[in-house]
Amino acid sequence: MNNPPTSKFVNYQNLYFKATWVILVISCALAVIGYLMVQAMLSAPMILVQFATFVLYYHVFHFFYGIFSLIYYFAKVRKKIKSTKIYKTLIGILISPASAFAAYIAVFLIAVSACSAN
């Protein structure tokens, strides 16, 4: 632990990478749930609509945190230790828009299911 800011950066990068995959799975699962609810013509509970909307808005924070982390890496971390890699953050930044699209589809389908069942 000679360089605590760099080790903190690596820990945050690993957490960001894991959060990216978790939010991708949640977004895809919500899209599937929305599709199934539309097909079955079931009304979605309001809590599901709100949760899907929260997941959609979380993507904005997640994406901008990745951009900020990338800028921080090039400004501070890269100069201190050359062996630190940034590929996990780059993967997170690239996957985040696709995950946000899945969340958008989920919100749309869940909202449509609420309207179509009535």
C-alpha positions in Angstrom: 0.0 0.0 0.0 2.7 2.5 -1.0 0.2 4.5 -3.1 -3.3 4.7 -1.4 -4.9 6.9 -4.1 -4.0 4.4 -6.8 -5.2 1.4 -4.8 -8.5 3.3 -4.0 -8.8 4.0 -7.7 -8.4 0.3 -8.5 -11.0 -0.6 -5.9 -13.5 1.9 -7.3 -12.8 0.7 -10.8 -13.6 -2.9 -9.7 -16.8 -1.8 -8.0 -17.8 0.3 -11.1 -17.2 -2.8 -13.3 -19.3 -5.0 -11.1 -22.1 -2.4 -10.9 -22.1 -2.2 -14.7 -22.8 -5.9 -15.0 -25.4 -5.9 -12.3 -27.3 -2.9 -13.8 -27.1 -4.6 -17.2 -28.7 -7.7 -15.9 -31.4 -5.8 -14.0 -32.2 -3.7 -17.1 -32.5 -6.8 -19.3 -34.6 -8.6 -16.7 -37.0 -5.6 -16.4 -37.3 -5.4 -20.2 -38.3 -9.1 -20.3 -40.7 -8.6 -17.4 -42.2 -5.6 -19.3 -42.5 -7.7 -22.5 -44.2 -10.5 -20.7 -46.6 -8.2 -18.9 -47.6 -6.6 -22.3 -48.2 -10.1 -23.8 -50.3 -11.2 -20.8 -52.1 -7.8 -20.7 -51.4 -7.5 -16.9 -51.2 -4.2 -15.3 -47.8 -3.4 -13.8 -47.7 -2.4 -10.1 -46.7 1.1 -9.6 -43.6 0.1 -7.6 -42.3 -1.8 -10.6 -42.8 1.3 -12.8 -41.0 3.5 -10.3 -38.1 0.9 -9.9 -37.6 0.7 -13.7 -37.6 4.5 -13.9 -35.0 4.7 -11.1 -32.8 2.2 -12.9 -33.1 4.3 -16.1 -32.1 7.5 -14.2 -29.3 5.6 -12.5 -27.6 5.0 -15.9 -27.0 8.8 -16.3 -25.1 8.9 -13.0 -23.3 5.7 -13.9 -22.2 6.9 -17.3 -21.0 10.3 -16.0 -19.1 8.6 -13.1 -17.3 6.5 -15.7 -16.4 9.5 -17.8 -15.2 11.3 -14.6 -13.2 8.3 -13.6 -11.5 8.1 -17.0 -10.6 11.8 -16.8 -9.2 11.3 -13.3 -7.2 8.4 -14.5 -5.5 10.4 -17.3 -5.0 13.4 -15.0 -3.7 11.8 -11.8 -3.4 8.1 -11.7 -1.5 7.3 -14.9 1.3 9.7 -13.9 1.8 8.0 -10.6 1.8 4.3 -11.6 2.2 3.1 -15.2 1.0 -0.4 -14.5 -2.6 0.6 -13.6 -5.0 -0.4 -16.4 -8.3 1.4 -17.3 -10.0 -1.3 -19.3 -12.7 -2.1 -16.8 -13.8 1.5 -16.7 -13.8 1.7 -20.6 -15.9 -1.5 -20.7 -18.3 0.1 -18.2 -18.6 3.3 -20.3 -19.3 1.3 -23.5 -21.8 -1.1 -21.9 -23.7 1.7 -20.0 -25.6 3.1 -23.1 -26.7 -0.4 -24.2 -27.9 -1.0 -20.6 -29.7 2.3 -20.6 -31.4 1.4 -23.8 -32.6 -1.8 -22.2 -33.9 0.1 -19.2 -35.7 2.6 -21.5 -37.4 -0.3 -23.3 -38.3 -1.7 -19.9 -39.9 1.5 -18.7 -41.8 1.8 -22.0 -43.1 -1.7 -21.9 -44.0 -1.6 -18.2 -45.8 1.7 -18.7 -47.6 0.3 -21.8 -48.7 -2.7 -19.8 -50.2 -0.5 -17.1 -52.2 1.3 -19.8 -53.2 -1.7 -21.9 -54.6 -3.6 -19.0 -57.0 -0.9 -18.0 
